[in-house]
Amino acid sequence: MSAAPAGVPFGVYVHVPFCAVRCGYCDFNTYTATELGDGGSQAAYAGHAATEVEYAAAVLGPDLPQVATVFFGGGTPTLLPVGDLTRILSAIDSTFGLAPGAEVTTEANPDSVTPESLAALRAGGFNRVSFGMQSAVPHVLRVLERTHDPANVARAVAWARAAGFEQVSLDLIYGTPGESPADWTTSVEAALSCEPDHVSAYSLILEEGTRLARQVRTGVIPAPDEDDLAEKYVVADDALTEAGLHWYEVSNWARDQDGTGAARCRHNELYWTSASWWGVGPGAHSHVAGERWWNVKHPSAYAARTSAGESPAQDREVLDQETRTLERVLLEVRLRDGLPLDLVDHKRVDEVIARGLGVLEHDRLVLTRRGRLLADAVERELVG
C-alpha cells in the first residue's frame, strides 16, 4: 500500500455500528444489541477501534499525515459512552496528530444526548455535531421508523450551542411515502428555526433489502414520486438559501457569511474530491492514493481480526487512472465549486450548457438548479 500522498488532506472515519432500533429505510452496516454475537459488544468496541488506529499507523508510516478531519458515523455513535468516543479520538490524535483547526464531527440521535454528554464531548475534542432530524412530523417519522421525539431536536441543538460546539448540522429526508408538501415545509421550517450552520437534505432512496423497500414492493405503502421529490427539493433550496445557507453540494447547504466556506463539512469534501482517508470499524471503507479497501462487516468478525493483530480488511482494489477520472467526474460535477473542464469532453459540456443544466465559471462546469434536479442525467451525459 502507498503512503498517504503529501499535500492531500487526510481524514479518519470511525464507523460505530450500533443502533437502539433499526430504521426501516436504512441499509447501513448497523446492529442492535440483540443481533450481536460474542466479541462484538458495544463495551469492547473502543478498544478494537483504537487497535485499528495503531494498525493504520503501522501501514501508512513512517511519515504519517496529520489528520485534517475526523468523522464518527454510524449507526448512532452517541450510544457509546462519551469516554469511549473520546478514547478513540485520543488514539487518533496521539498516533497521527490532529492538524491545527481539525474538524471533528460526531453524528447523534437527538434522543441520545444530554447537556452533560455534549459538554463532555466538546471538552474531549469534538467541535462539530450532526443531528439526525429527518422530519419534524410524527407520522413521517413513524413511516421511517425513527423513534426520536421531534421536540428533542431543538433542545439538542440548544444544548450543543451551550456546550460550545462550533458547528451544528441537521439531516433531513424528503419524499417519505405519505409526506405531504405541507409536511415537508413544516420540517424545513422547524430545521431553520434551530439556526443550524449546515443542513443536509436527501431524497428518500428505497434500498434493496430494507423493510421500507419491501413495503413499497408489496404495495403496503406507495413509492416515492419523482415530481414530488423535485418539488420538495426546490422548496428546501429556496428556504435554505433565503435563510443564508448556500448549496455547496447537490444535497448540502452551509452558512457562508464571510465567503470562506467554513461551515461546509470538510470531511465529506474529502470524499467528494477523492482525497485520502482511513475508515476505522466494521464495514468502514478507506481510500489512500488510489487504493480502496473495506473492512469485514460484522462487529464480531472485526473484533476477532483486531484482537489477533490482523488486518480487518475484507478486500481491496487499486483504481486505474480511467476509473479515478470517472469517479472524479461523477462526484465533482455535484459540487458548487464545479467540475474542472480538463476531466471531460468539451462537446459534452457544451451540450449540458445548451440544455440549461450547467454554466461555466472559471473554467469549471457548475450545475444550475435545473441541473441539480437532473444531476444523474448530467452525469450520464458527461461520461457517455
C-alpha positions, 0 to 999 in steps of 0.5 A: 500500500502507498503512503498517504500522498503529501499535500492531500488532506487526510481524514479518519472515519470511525464507523460505530455500528450500533443502533437502539432500533433499526430504521426501516429505510436504512441499509447501513452496516448497523446492529442492535444489541440483540443481533450481536454475537460474542466479541462484538459488544458495544463495551469492547468496541473502543478498544478494537477501534483504537487497535485499528488506529495503531494498525493504520499507523503501522501501514501508512508510516513512517511519515504519517499525515496529520489528520485534517478531519475526523468523522464518527458515523454510524449507526448512532455513535452517541450510544457509546459512552462519551469516554469511549468516543473520546478514547478513540479520538485520543488514539487518533490524535496521539498516533497521527496528530490532529492538524491545527483547526481539525474538524471533528464531527460526531453524528447523534440521535437527538434522543441520545444526548444530554447537556452533560454528554455534549459538554463532555464531548466538546471538552474531549475534542469534538467541535462539530455535531450532526443531528439526525432530524429527518422530519419534524412530523410524527407520522413521517417519522413513524413511516421511517421508523425513527423513534426520536421525539421531534421536540428533542431536536431543538433542545439538542441543538440548544444544548450543543450551542451551550456546550460550545460546539462550533458547528451544528448540522441537521439531516433531513429526508424528503419524499417519505411515502405519505409526506405531504408538501405541507409536511415537508415545509413544516420540517424545513421550517422547524430545521431553520428555526434551530439556526443550524450552520449546515443542513443536509437534505436527501431524497428518500432512496428505497434500498434493496433489502430494507423493510421500507423497500419491501413495503413499497414492493408489496404495495403496503405503502406507495413509492416515492414520486419523482415530481414530488421529490423535485418539488420538495427539493426546490422548496428546501433550496429556496428556504435554505438559501433565503435563510443564508445557507448556500448549496455547496453540494447537490444535497448540502447547504452551509452558512457562508457569511464571510465567503470562506466556506467554513461551515461546509463539512470538510470531511465529506469534501474529502470524499467528494474530491477523492482525497485520502482517508482511513475508515476505522470499524466494521464495514468502514471503507478507506481510500489512500492514493488510489487504493480502496479497501473495506473492512469485514462487516460484522462487529464480531468478525472485526473484533476477532481480526483486531484482537489477533493483530490482523488486518480487518480488511475484507478486500481491496482494489487499486483504481486505474487512472480511467476509473479515478477520472470517472469517479472524479467526474461523477462526484465533482460535477455535484459540487458548487465549486464545479467540475474542472473542464480538463476531466471531460469532453468539451462537446459534452459540456457544451451540450449540458450548457445548451440544455440549461443544466450547467454554466461555466465559471472559471473554467469549471462546469457548475450545475444550475438548479435545473441541473441539480434536479437532473444531476444523474442525467448530467452525469450520464451525459458527461461520461457517455 
